[in-house]
Amino acid sequence: MKEEIGTRCWPDRPSARAEVFAFIETFYNRRRLRKHPGWGYLTPLEIRQRHEQGHALTA
């Protein structure tokens, strides 16, 4: 995460939490690939969507 968001100081804890949360939700979970063949090089969001679709099909 340090490589992508950098190391910096925020004015307060809520600002830091909000920016880190936004980074995780908008970049990491949607665009960054898992660099492991066991996960099929999918993003966490894609894995979650496939998991939910699998459960919807069996229910």
Residue frames as qw, qx, qy, qz and C-alpha x, y, z in Angstrom:
[[0.000, 0.886, 0.464, 0.000, 0.00, 0.00, 0.00],
 [0.339, -0.725, 0.094, 0.592, 2.90, 2.35, 0.68],
 [0.367, -0.057, 0.584, 0.722, 3.97, 2.07, -2.95],
 [0.101, 0.559, 0.686, 0.455, 0.50, 2.96, -4.26],
 [0.214, -0.900, -0.360, -0.121, -0.73, 5.58, -1.76],
 [0.356, 0.606, -0.309, 0.641, 2.64, 6.73, -0.47],
 [0.513, -0.428, -0.534, 0.518, 3.72, 7.71, 2.99],
 [0.030, 0.514, 0.077, 0.854, 2.32, 11.01, 4.13],
 [0.077, -0.234, -0.669, 0.701, 0.75, 12.76, 7.08],
 [0.162, -0.625, -0.603, -0.469, -2.93, 13.54, 7.28],
 [0.132, -0.531, 0.199, -0.813, -4.33, 16.34, 9.41],
 [0.560, -0.284, 0.515, -0.583, -6.30, 13.91, 11.59],
 [0.320, -0.075, 0.944, -0.026, -7.23, 10.26, 12.02],
 [0.587, 0.519, 0.527, -0.329, -10.68, 10.49, 10.34],
 [0.428, 0.770, -0.277, -0.385, -9.11, 12.00, 7.21],
 [0.012, -0.470, 0.870, 0.147, -6.51, 9.24, 7.07],
 [0.450, 0.139, 0.861, -0.191, -9.12, 6.51, 7.58],
 [0.578, 0.653, 0.263, -0.412, -11.36, 7.99, 4.88],
 [0.359, 0.726, -0.483, -0.333, -8.56, 8.18, 2.33],
 [0.129, -0.305, 0.943, 0.038, -7.28, 4.67, 3.06],
 [0.533, 0.328, 0.718, -0.306, -10.84, 3.30, 2.87],
 [0.550, 0.724, -0.006, -0.416, -11.38, 5.08, -0.47],
 [0.153, 0.608, -0.739, -0.247, -8.12, 3.64, -1.79],
 [0.299, -0.073, 0.948, -0.083, -9.06, 0.11, -0.79],
 [0.530, 0.487, 0.608, -0.334, -12.59, 0.32, -2.17],
 [0.513, 0.787, -0.003, -0.343, -11.84, 2.18, -5.41],
 [0.314, 0.696, -0.626, -0.159, -8.41, 0.93, -6.40],
 [0.163, -0.350, 0.915, -0.113, -7.44, -2.24, -4.58],
 [0.537, 0.191, 0.761, -0.309, -10.75, -4.09, -4.66],
 [0.643, 0.647, 0.251, -0.325, -11.71, -3.09, -8.20],
 [0.547, 0.786, -0.269, -0.097, -8.54, -2.77, -10.23],
 [0.090, -0.655, 0.748, -0.051, -5.53, -4.33, -8.57],
 [0.841, 0.120, -0.486, -0.207, -4.93, -7.94, -9.54],
 [0.777, -0.513, 0.361, -0.060, -4.15, -10.59, -7.03],
 [0.361, 0.676, -0.631, -0.118, -0.71, -11.74, -8.02],
 [0.403, -0.244, 0.865, -0.171, -1.33, -15.38, -7.31],
 [0.339, 0.083, -0.762, -0.545, -2.34, -18.05, -9.81],
 [0.070, -0.262, -0.928, 0.255, -4.49, -19.77, -7.19],
 [0.206, 0.576, 0.427, -0.666, -6.86, -16.79, -7.32],
 [0.540, 0.551, 0.570, 0.282, -6.82, -16.75, -11.12],
 [0.314, 0.010, 0.117, 0.942, -5.30, -13.26, -11.20],
 [0.142, -0.718, -0.557, -0.391, -8.72, -11.77, -10.38],
 [0.060, -0.459, 0.274, -0.843, -9.44, -8.65, -8.37],
 [0.054, 0.114, 0.826, -0.550, -11.02, -9.09, -4.94],
 [0.502, 0.283, 0.154, -0.802, -14.23, -7.57, -6.34],
 [0.608, 0.263, -0.589, -0.462, -14.34, -10.14, -9.18],
 [0.270, 0.055, -0.938, 0.211, -13.77, -12.99, -6.74],
 [0.241, 0.195, 0.613, -0.727, -16.60, -11.72, -4.50],
 [0.585, 0.306, -0.121, -0.741, -18.97, -11.35, -7.47],
 [0.548, 0.199, -0.773, -0.250, -18.21, -14.86, -8.72],
 [0.097, -0.024, -0.892, 0.440, -18.67, -16.25, -5.22],
 [0.390, 0.261, 0.405, -0.785, -22.06, -14.51, -4.86],
 [0.618, 0.300, -0.393, -0.612, -23.17, -15.71, -8.31],
 [0.379, 0.140, -0.915, 0.008, -22.18, -19.27, -7.40],
 [0.079, 0.165, 0.793, -0.581, -24.28, -19.13, -4.25],
 [0.499, 0.313, 0.094, -0.803, -27.21, -17.58, -6.14],
 [0.562, 0.255, -0.643, -0.454, -27.15, -20.41, -8.69],
 [0.342, 0.002, -0.926, 0.157, -27.16, -23.14, -6.03],
 [0.180, 0.121, 0.596, -0.773, -29.83, -21.53, -3.83]]
